[in-house]
Amino acid sequence: MRALDDPGFKPSKLVGDLIRQTHARITAETELLTRLRRIDAADPADWEDILQVVGLFQALGSKSAHARQRAALSSVDEVPVPLEALVEAALSETEPNVAGALRWALARSGDGGAVLLAEGLGSPVAAVRERAVQSLAELPGGEATAQLRDALVNPDPVVRGYAALALGTRGVADALPTLIDMIVEGWNDTDAADALSVLARDTATADQIATELVDRLAAHGTAEAPARGRLTQALAAVPGPTASRALLELSHDEDRAIALTAAYLLQLGDAR
């Protein structure tokens, strides 16, 4: 009540302090509730199990990368960890070795975490979006593939790229336009060409790939020689007459570097 007798008292300051204190208390209690729910989701049989789960959660949040990695690796066989906790750890992990261990643990858990990881694709933080799509790429199963398909229209080109690489290696032709975009732009173009070669194992898809590569070559003038060079090299990984005819034509291209590349690739193909 002394504050009310103070001539300099401002009610707004008191209300602001109360709001901050209440918010801090709600945040702390929400975090506690989340931990308790995750312990309950682990379905502990006794106090020893509870202590193990709590210890594992603490290790996943440790400042030691080694401790986090060990916790991720043990989360599959020793102490089952709720997918929500593994996903949260994977989306926040910055150490490459630990991130790899967490993705491995998620993959061993099936594709049940796919929907949770997909939520990370909408994060305002680019690094979180990248971790989410990389984790999704390592998950098996139809749900992960479906989420990766949806990611092909994500506004983040990095997300689209990683999704296309994963889908290409799974034989999903929907990834084709994005993979060719990556080759044109020179972003992970070698991996993109490798993914195209997987898709090209299907004869009909191989012809489609060759046709689209040729169309892109026609759309790029000589001023865009690097992009044309990458597209030409990508044709070498595509079997079939369409790609061979395109390389033969390119061997007479007015850009000498393109012509030499195409001629070399034709000779390489004849030697196989």
PEGI-V644454 format. One record per residue. N is the residue number from 0. RES is the residue in one letter. SS is DSSP state (H for helix, E for strand, - for the rest). PHI is phi in whole degrees, 0 to 359 (999 if undefined). OMEGA is omega as a letter, one per 20 degrees, with the letter a starting at -180 (NA if undefined). Layout:
BEGIN
n:N res:RES ss:SS phi:PHI omega:OMEGA
n:N res:RES ss:SS phi:PHI omega:OMEGA
END
This chain:
BEGIN
n:0 res:M ss:- phi:999 omega:r
n:1 res:R ss:H phi:299 omega:a
n:2 res:A ss:H phi:299 omega:a
n:3 res:L ss:H phi:288 omega:r
n:4 res:D ss:H phi:276 omega:a
n:5 res:D ss:- phi:280 omega:a
n:6 res:P ss:- phi:298 omega:r
n:7 res:G ss:- phi:267 omega:a
n:8 res:F ss:- phi:295 omega:r
n:9 res:K ss:- phi:238 omega:a
n:10 res:P ss:H phi:306 omega:a
n:11 res:S ss:H phi:297 omega:r
n:12 res:K ss:H phi:291 omega:r
n:13 res:L ss:H phi:297 omega:r
n:14 res:V ss:H phi:298 omega:r
n:15 res:G ss:H phi:298 omega:r
n:16 res:D ss:H phi:296 omega:r
n:17 res:L ss:H phi:296 omega:r
n:18 res:I ss:H phi:297 omega:a
n:19 res:R ss:H phi:296 omega:r
n:20 res:Q ss:H phi:296 omega:r
n:21 res:T ss:H phi:294 omega:r
n:22 res:H ss:H phi:298 omega:r
n:23 res:A ss:H phi:297 omega:a
n:24 res:R ss:H phi:293 omega:r
n:25 res:I ss:H phi:296 omega:r
n:26 res:T ss:H phi:299 omega:a
n:27 res:A ss:H phi:296 omega:a
n:28 res:E ss:H phi:289 omega:r
n:29 res:T ss:H phi:293 omega:r
n:30 res:E ss:H phi:297 omega:r
n:31 res:L ss:H phi:297 omega:r
n:32 res:L ss:H phi:299 omega:r
n:33 res:T ss:H phi:298 omega:r
n:34 res:R ss:H phi:298 omega:a
n:35 res:L ss:H phi:297 omega:r
n:36 res:R ss:H phi:296 omega:a
n:37 res:R ss:H phi:289 omega:r
n:38 res:I ss:H phi:296 omega:r
n:39 res:D ss:H phi:295 omega:a
n:40 res:A ss:H phi:294 omega:r
n:41 res:A ss:- phi:286 omega:r
n:42 res:D ss:- phi:54 omega:a
n:43 res:P ss:- phi:293 omega:a
n:44 res:A ss:- phi:273 omega:a
n:45 res:D ss:- phi:205 omega:a
n:46 res:W ss:H phi:297 omega:r
n:47 res:E ss:H phi:297 omega:r
n:48 res:D ss:H phi:297 omega:r
n:49 res:I ss:H phi:300 omega:a
n:50 res:L ss:H phi:296 omega:r
n:51 res:Q ss:H phi:296 omega:a
n:52 res:V ss:H phi:296 omega:r
n:53 res:V ss:H phi:300 omega:r
n:54 res:G ss:H phi:297 omega:r
n:55 res:L ss:H phi:292 omega:r
n:56 res:F ss:H phi:299 omega:r
n:57 res:Q ss:H phi:296 omega:r
n:58 res:A ss:H phi:294 omega:r
n:59 res:L ss:H phi:296 omega:r
n:60 res:G ss:- phi:260 omega:a
n:61 res:S ss:- phi:293 omega:r
n:62 res:K ss:- phi:284 omega:a
n:63 res:S ss:- phi:274 omega:r
n:64 res:A ss:H phi:297 omega:r
n:65 res:H ss:H phi:297 omega:r
n:66 res:A ss:H phi:295 omega:r
n:67 res:R ss:H phi:295 omega:r
n:68 res:Q ss:H phi:295 omega:r
n:69 res:R ss:H phi:298 omega:r
n:70 res:A ss:H phi:294 omega:r
n:71 res:A ss:H phi:297 omega:a
n:72 res:L ss:H phi:291 omega:a
n:73 res:S ss:H phi:273 omega:a
n:74 res:S ss:- phi:290 omega:a
n:75 res:V ss:- phi:274 omega:a
n:76 res:D ss:- phi:260 omega:a
n:77 res:E ss:- phi:271 omega:a
n:78 res:V ss:- phi:233 omega:a
n:79 res:P ss:- phi:300 omega:a
n:80 res:V ss:- phi:247 omega:r
n:81 res:P ss:- phi:306 omega:a
n:82 res:L ss:H phi:304 omega:a
n:83 res:E ss:H phi:303 omega:a
n:84 res:A ss:H phi:290 omega:r
n:85 res:L ss:H phi:295 omega:r
n:86 res:V ss:H phi:297 omega:r
n:87 res:E ss:H phi:301 omega:r
n:88 res:A ss:H phi:294 omega:a
n:89 res:A ss:H phi:296 omega:a
n:90 res:L ss:H phi:285 omega:a
n:91 res:S ss:H phi:254 omega:a
n:92 res:E ss:- phi:285 omega:a
n:93 res:T ss:- phi:252 omega:a
n:94 res:E ss:- phi:279 omega:a
n:95 res:P ss:H phi:305 omega:a
n:96 res:N ss:H phi:295 omega:r
n:97 res:V ss:H phi:291 omega:r
n:98 res:A ss:H phi:300 omega:r
n:99 res:G ss:H phi:296 omega:r
n:100 res:A ss:H phi:294 omega:r
n:101 res:L ss:H phi:292 omega:r
n:102 res:R ss:H phi:295 omega:r
n:103 res:W ss:H phi:297 omega:r
n:104 res:A ss:H phi:298 omega:r
n:105 res:L ss:H phi:294 omega:r
n:106 res:A ss:H phi:295 omega:r
n:107 res:R ss:H phi:290 omega:a
n:108 res:S ss:- phi:272 omega:a
n:109 res:G ss:- phi:87 omega:a
n:110 res:D ss:- phi:257 omega:r
n:111 res:G ss:- phi:296 omega:a
n:112 res:G ss:- phi:272 omega:a
n:113 res:A ss:H phi:299 omega:a
n:114 res:V ss:H phi:295 omega:r
n:115 res:L ss:H phi:295 omega:r
n:116 res:L ss:H phi:296 omega:a
n:117 res:A ss:H phi:298 omega:r
n:118 res:E ss:H phi:298 omega:r
n:119 res:G ss:H phi:291 omega:r
n:120 res:L ss:H phi:292 omega:r
n:121 res:G ss:H phi:261 omega:a
n:122 res:S ss:- phi:296 omega:r
n:123 res:P ss:- phi:287 omega:a
n:124 res:V ss:- phi:261 omega:a
n:125 res:A ss:H phi:300 omega:a
n:126 res:A ss:H phi:297 omega:r
n:127 res:V ss:H phi:292 omega:r
n:128 res:R ss:H phi:299 omega:a
n:129 res:E ss:H phi:294 omega:r
n:130 res:R ss:H phi:296 omega:a
n:131 res:A ss:H phi:297 omega:a
n:132 res:V ss:H phi:288 omega:r
n:133 res:Q ss:H phi:294 omega:r
n:134 res:S ss:H phi:292 omega:r
n:135 res:L ss:H phi:300 omega:a
n:136 res:A ss:H phi:297 omega:a
n:137 res:E ss:- phi:263 omega:r
n:138 res:L ss:- phi:277 omega:r
n:139 res:P ss:- phi:277 omega:r
n:140 res:G ss:- phi:97 omega:a
n:141 res:G ss:H phi:291 omega:a
n:142 res:E ss:H phi:294 omega:r
n:143 res:A ss:H phi:296 omega:r
n:144 res:T ss:H phi:297 omega:r
n:145 res:A ss:H phi:296 omega:r
n:146 res:Q ss:H phi:293 omega:r
n:147 res:L ss:H phi:292 omega:r
n:148 res:R ss:H phi:300 omega:r
n:149 res:D ss:H phi:299 omega:a
n:150 res:A ss:H phi:289 omega:r
n:151 res:L ss:- phi:294 omega:r
n:152 res:V ss:- phi:251 omega:r
n:153 res:N ss:- phi:297 omega:a
n:154 res:P ss:- phi:294 omega:a
n:155 res:D ss:- phi:273 omega:a
n:156 res:P ss:H phi:296 omega:r
n:157 res:V ss:H phi:293 omega:r
n:158 res:V ss:H phi:298 omega:r
n:159 res:R ss:H phi:302 omega:a
n:160 res:G ss:H phi:295 omega:a
n:161 res:Y ss:H phi:295 omega:r
n:162 res:A ss:H phi:297 omega:a
n:163 res:A ss:H phi:295 omega:r
n:164 res:L ss:H phi:299 omega:a
n:165 res:A ss:H phi:295 omega:a
n:166 res:L ss:H phi:292 omega:r
n:167 res:G ss:H phi:300 omega:r
n:168 res:T ss:H phi:290 omega:r
n:169 res:R ss:- phi:268 omega:r
n:170 res:G ss:- phi:80 omega:a
n:171 res:V ss:- phi:266 omega:a
n:172 res:A ss:H phi:292 omega:r
n:173 res:D ss:H phi:302 omega:a
n:174 res:A ss:H phi:282 omega:a
n:175 res:L ss:H phi:307 omega:a
n:176 res:P ss:H phi:302 omega:a
n:177 res:T ss:H phi:293 omega:r
n:178 res:L ss:H phi:298 omega:r
n:179 res:I ss:H phi:291 omega:r
n:180 res:D ss:H phi:303 omega:a
n:181 res:M ss:H phi:296 omega:r
n:182 res:I ss:H phi:294 omega:r
n:183 res:V ss:H phi:299 omega:a
n:184 res:E ss:H phi:280 omega:r
n:185 res:G ss:- phi:78 omega:r
n:186 res:W ss:- phi:255 omega:a
n:187 res:N ss:- phi:53 omega:a
n:188 res:D ss:H phi:294 omega:r
n:189 res:T ss:H phi:294 omega:r
n:190 res:D ss:H phi:296 omega:r
n:191 res:A ss:H phi:296 omega:r
n:192 res:A ss:H phi:295 omega:r
n:193 res:D ss:H phi:296 omega:r
n:194 res:A ss:H phi:295 omega:r
n:195 res:L ss:H phi:298 omega:a
n:196 res:S ss:H phi:294 omega:r
n:197 res:V ss:H phi:292 omega:r
n:198 res:L ss:H phi:298 omega:a
n:199 res:A ss:- phi:286 omega:r
n:200 res:R ss:- phi:294 omega:r
n:201 res:D ss:- phi:272 omega:a
n:202 res:T ss:H phi:302 omega:a
n:203 res:A ss:H phi:296 omega:r
n:204 res:T ss:H phi:291 omega:r
n:205 res:A ss:H phi:300 omega:r
n:206 res:D ss:H phi:296 omega:r
n:207 res:Q ss:H phi:296 omega:r
n:208 res:I ss:H phi:298 omega:a
n:209 res:A ss:H phi:300 omega:r
n:210 res:T ss:H phi:298 omega:a
n:211 res:E ss:H phi:291 omega:r
n:212 res:L ss:H phi:295 omega:r
n:213 res:V ss:H phi:296 omega:r
n:214 res:D ss:H phi:299 omega:r
n:215 res:R ss:H phi:294 omega:r
n:216 res:L ss:H phi:299 omega:a
n:217 res:A ss:H phi:292 omega:a
n:218 res:A ss:H phi:279 omega:a
n:219 res:H ss:- phi:251 omega:a
n:220 res:G ss:- phi:281 omega:a
n:221 res:T ss:H phi:295 omega:r
n:222 res:A ss:H phi:291 omega:a
n:223 res:E ss:H phi:253 omega:a
n:224 res:A ss:H phi:302 omega:a
n:225 res:P ss:H phi:302 omega:r
n:226 res:A ss:H phi:295 omega:r
n:227 res:R ss:H phi:295 omega:r
n:228 res:G ss:H phi:295 omega:r
n:229 res:R ss:H phi:293 omega:r
n:230 res:L ss:H phi:294 omega:r
n:231 res:T ss:H phi:297 omega:r
n:232 res:Q ss:H phi:296 omega:r
n:233 res:A ss:H phi:296 omega:r
n:234 res:L ss:H phi:298 omega:a
n:235 res:A ss:- phi:295 omega:a
n:236 res:A ss:- phi:272 omega:a
n:237 res:V ss:- phi:251 omega:r
n:238 res:P ss:- phi:283 omega:r
n:239 res:G ss:- phi:111 omega:a
n:240 res:P ss:H phi:293 omega:a
n:241 res:T ss:H phi:297 omega:r
n:242 res:A ss:H phi:292 omega:a
n:243 res:S ss:H phi:297 omega:r
n:244 res:R ss:H phi:297 omega:a
n:245 res:A ss:H phi:295 omega:r
n:246 res:L ss:H phi:293 omega:r
n:247 res:L ss:H phi:298 omega:r
n:248 res:E ss:H phi:293 omega:a
n:249 res:L ss:H phi:291 omega:r
n:250 res:S ss:- phi:293 omega:r
n:251 res:H ss:- phi:247 omega:a
n:252 res:D ss:- phi:296 omega:a
n:253 res:E ss:- phi:291 omega:r
n:254 res:D ss:- phi:276 omega:a
n:255 res:R ss:H phi:299 omega:a
n:256 res:A ss:H phi:296 omega:r
n:257 res:I ss:H phi:294 omega:a
n:258 res:A ss:H phi:299 omega:a
n:259 res:L ss:H phi:294 omega:r
n:260 res:T ss:H phi:298 omega:a
n:261 res:A ss:H phi:297 omega:r
n:262 res:A ss:H phi:297 omega:r
n:263 res:Y ss:H phi:297 omega:a
n:264 res:L ss:H phi:295 omega:r
n:265 res:L ss:H phi:295 omega:r
n:266 res:Q ss:H phi:297 omega:a
n:267 res:L ss:H phi:296 omega:r
n:268 res:G ss:H phi:294 omega:r
n:269 res:D ss:H phi:292 omega:a
n:270 res:A ss:H phi:282 omega:a
n:271 res:R ss:- phi:283 omega:NA
END
